Amino acid sequence: MITFDPLQPVPKPTSETTETVQEIADFFDKHGDTWRLAYNNEIEHWNQYFPLRRREAWALTQIRDEPKETAVDLGCGTGHALIKMRQLGFQQLMGVDISSEMLSAAASLMEENQLQDVQLVNADVQNIALLADDSVDVCTALGVIEYLDEDGPLLAEIERILKPGGVAIIQTRNYPCLFVRTRKLGRRLLSRRETKIAHREHSPGNFKAAARRHGLRVERQRFIHYYALFPLTIVAPLRRLLQPLDHWLSKQCERAGALGVSRFFASMHVLKLRKPV
Ligand SMILES: C[S@@+](CC[C@H](N)C(=O)[O-])C[C@H]1O[C@@H](n2cnc3c(N)ncnc32)[C@H](O)[C@@H]1O
């Protein structure tokens, strides 16, 4: 790996950056601080960030028994997962992100935690040229693929950089989630703006097929963040009122695992993929 000093100013994306990627970088440049605070419960309505921590926790349980030489967090944001990875024992760590503000927040967090050896790289996850083929034991991509125009380039890049036998954890937004579908339909009917930034949602079956087409074996899956009280919670005041119960039920549903209907209530789908030896 190339050594990168996390405390140096990170370069701006190159001219090859597509319009979508630049738009995403600009969006996340405005959110570095909020994102950092979200993991510390320091912001108002921190509960809305509860799913982020759930997905990260599951990802970490899936990689804890893997070889610990090298790990890369793709779309690392403020670098929260990198700290946990070091606690798990990963030796060489790299975070890749397109937003320089997210990376600056990540660099501060690394400094606070005396992890200045963690490399932070400003690059498009669809083209991580500085990582050699077959060089990484583990890579994670949580909450990132939804912002890309298509899945192929990231999946191909993950397959390229993983060592044979290496593991990738990728999280997508779960298209069949009834809560999300209903809310989006409601917004469309009321001509409300969809979200702050465009993103995609994935059907679990299609995404698993795409991963297999790119040479990655599907080893495990987990649905995360259930809207267990849907349709009650579609009404915003009721949702806020019932949030503690909803979150508690969500955890129980996650543990119970992939019952046939679970895909219709969970907002996130996480896959553990392995590059065959
Ligand atoms: C929703 S945040 C998730 C951050 C972190 N993975 C987490 O779970 O907290 C998405 C991150 O992906 C980054 N990102 C989006 N598209 C990217 C791309 N094409 N290349 C690199 N990073 C990207 C954003 O800048 C942002 O920091």
The ligand as a Tripos MOL2 file, in Angstrom:
@<TRIPOS>MOLECULE
LIG
   27    29     1     0     0
SMALL
NO_CHARGES

@<TRIPOS>ATOM
      1 C1        -23.7530    7.3390    4.1530 C.3       1 LIG1
      2 S1        -22.0420    7.6860    4.3490 S.3       1 LIG1
      3 C2        -21.5050    6.1980    5.1670 C.3       1 LIG1
      4 C3        -20.2070    6.3920    5.8850 C.3       1 LIG1
      5 C4        -19.7040    5.1570    6.6250 C.3       1 LIG1
      6 N1        -19.4690    4.0340    5.7320 N.3       1 LIG1
      7 C5        -20.6470    4.7650    7.7230 C.2       1 LIG1
      8 O1        -21.1980    3.6570    7.6770 O.co2     1 LIG1
      9 O2        -20.8440    5.5620    8.6360 O.co2     1 LIG1
     10 C6        -21.5080    7.4240    2.6880 C.3       1 LIG1
     11 C7        -20.0550    7.7520    2.4660 C.3       1 LIG1
     12 O3        -19.6640    7.2420    1.1930 O.3       1 LIG1
     13 C8        -18.8850    8.2010    0.5370 C.3       1 LIG1
     14 N2        -18.9950    7.9780   -0.9140 N.ar      1 LIG1
     15 C9        -20.0950    8.0320   -1.6800 C.ar      1 LIG1
     16 N3        -19.7880    7.7620   -2.9610 N.ar      1 LIG1
     17 C10       -18.4520    7.5230   -2.9970 C.ar      1 LIG1
     18 C11       -17.5390    7.1860   -4.0410 C.ar      1 LIG1
     19 N4        -17.9310    7.0360   -5.3050 N.pl3     1 LIG1
     20 N5        -16.2470    7.0160   -3.7140 N.ar      1 LIG1
     21 C12       -15.8100    7.1700   -2.4250 C.ar      1 LIG1
     22 N6        -16.6350    7.4790   -1.4200 N.ar      1 LIG1
     23 C13       -17.9420    7.6540   -1.6850 C.ar      1 LIG1
     24 C14       -19.4630    9.5310    0.9840 C.3       1 LIG1
     25 O4        -18.5680   10.5930    0.7890 O.3       1 LIG1
     26 C15       -19.7840    9.2510    2.4380 C.3       1 LIG1
     27 O5        -18.7250    9.5620    3.2850 O.3       1 LIG1
@<TRIPOS>BOND
     1     1     2 1
     2     2     3 1
     3     2    10 1
     4     3     4 1
     5     4     5 1
     6     5     6 1
     7     5     7 1
     8     7     8 2
     9     7     9 1
    10    10    11 1
    11    11    12 1
    12    11    26 1
    13    12    13 1
    14    13    14 1
    15    13    24 1
    16    14    15 ar
    17    14    23 ar
    18    15    16 ar
    19    16    17 ar
    20    17    18 ar
    21    17    23 ar
    22    18    19 1
    23    18    20 ar
    24    20    21 ar
    25    21    22 ar
    26    22    23 ar
    27    24    25 1
    28    24    26 1
    29    26    27 1
@<TRIPOS>SUBSTRUCTURE
     1 LIG1         1 GROUP 0 **** ****
